[in-house]
Amino acid sequence: MIRSRLLRMAAICATVTPLALTGCSSGDTPKGTAKTELKLYNDKGAWSKYFDEMGALSKQQIGLSMKPVGYTDEPTYQAFIKASFRTNVKPDLFTWTTGGSLAEVVAQKQLAETTALWQEAIKNGDLSADLAKYYTVGGKQYCVPLNAAYWGMFYNKKVFDKYGLKPPTTWDELIKIADTLKKNGVPAFYHTSVLFSFVWFEQLLAGTDPDLYDRLSTGQAKYTDPGVVEVMKRWKSMIDAGYFNNPGDKTDPGDVLKTGKTAMVSFGTWFNTSMTQREMKAGTDYGFFTIPNVTPTLPKTSMIFESGPLCSLAKAPDPAASTKYLKWWVTPAAQEKWATTRGDVSANPKVTISDAAIAEVSKAAGSGQYRLVNRYFEATPPPVLTAALDGFGAFVVKPDDYQKILEDIQRAADEYWSTHKPSS
């Protein structure tokens, strides 16, 4: 599969010698000298402007600047970070994912523990105790939140207005919207065959049977179970109905939404940054709504939630400087700037959100109105995730193969859970 080949190629690239990697090193500060600038390696190359602004602010506030080193290819980025575990070329700070990927690097004893930092931040009201579980491995915390995001639907407001459409409150209303758009030659939904190929699987399953979703991610259910098969059939019926764009289209989803090439894009609230970058105005050019459940009788609407970590290595070039930066990162002064410039929510409860629609969703989610469901990318064990991303990427191109694809993913799951005790 394409993703598997990319991972293998990236792994090969990552085996170059430390000398060859010095161009990507965290700096030339002599050993034993306190750093005044840190490099933050990340897989969010499009956010470089916002990282630069944070680096300038941190220099003013704590005398420690930060320079981003952004990657846009996920396999290459992961390969580089994992290579740093074995070489002397180590990042000061880096972004990662929670769930199985976080546990994996903790098990290798690579990450700096942040338990004391979390305890202090929770006491100060800068982080919530509810969020800590996503950063907890073996009873200890690691990393801090780079971001927190709630998933919903971004829509092109001008397209909606043109055809007299309003945000839906039920799944049937959402499908009626898709039918109207199709009749007028506009693909309703965005999907892709690479990396984010899981989006519609997670949304349909969580909105149909969130308990099954949770059991699947913990090895207590199978991809071949009837409930999962039915979700794939529904997804296939939506593809067959012509609701989606071409999954092989490489156009950035931000441009897809801005131009009205598709009317709706399902992503986390961090996608608001893409709108900000394209000078689109919330409420005028685009809007955001919660995706209704497929099963209307569920007690709460299922909402996908994610939180991406900002990490430091246990053997970082300057551990004290890296820890200092992480402590500053979660403060209101830092988070106000980080959230406001990107138009996103913040992991710090004290921060006010400027976008009205997203602020409303964030407030409702924080008050328990929704059933929060951990994003599939973090909830699924890495070996199973790799097989699933390959499978879903193939499915959106050839949806008739859904049964074989589920069987292939389940084989990877069987192999993984044969050596890992399923979560209870």
Secondary structure as UniProt FT lines:
FT   HELIX           2..13
FT   TURN            14..15
FT   TURN            18..21
FT   HELIX           22..24
FT   TURN            31..32
FT   STRAND          37..42
FT   HELIX           45..47
FT   HELIX           48..62
FT   STRAND          65..70
FT   HELIX           74..84
FT   TURN            85..86
FT   STRAND          93..95
FT   HELIX           100..107
FT   TURN            108..109
FT   HELIX           115..124
FT   HELIX           129..132
FT   HELIX           133..135
FT   STRAND          136..137
FT   TURN            138..139
FT   STRAND          140..142
FT   STRAND          144..156
FT   HELIX           157..162
FT   TURN            163..164
FT   HELIX           171..183
FT   TURN            184..185
FT   HELIX           196..198
FT   HELIX           199..208
FT   HELIX           210..217
FT   TURN            218..219
FT   TURN            223..224
FT   HELIX           226..240
FT   TURN            241..242
FT   TURN            247..248
FT   HELIX           253..259
FT   STRAND          264..268
FT   HELIX           269..271
FT   HELIX           272..277
FT   TURN            278..279
FT   TURN            283..285
FT   STRAND          286..289
FT   TURN            296..297
FT   STRAND          302..311
FT   TURN            314..315
FT   HELIX           319..329
FT   HELIX           332..342
FT   TURN            349..350
FT   HELIX           356..366
FT   TURN            367..368
FT   STRAND          371..374
FT   HELIX           376..379
FT   HELIX           382..395
FT   TURN            396..397
FT   HELIX           399..401
FT   HELIX           402..417
FT   TURN            418..419
//
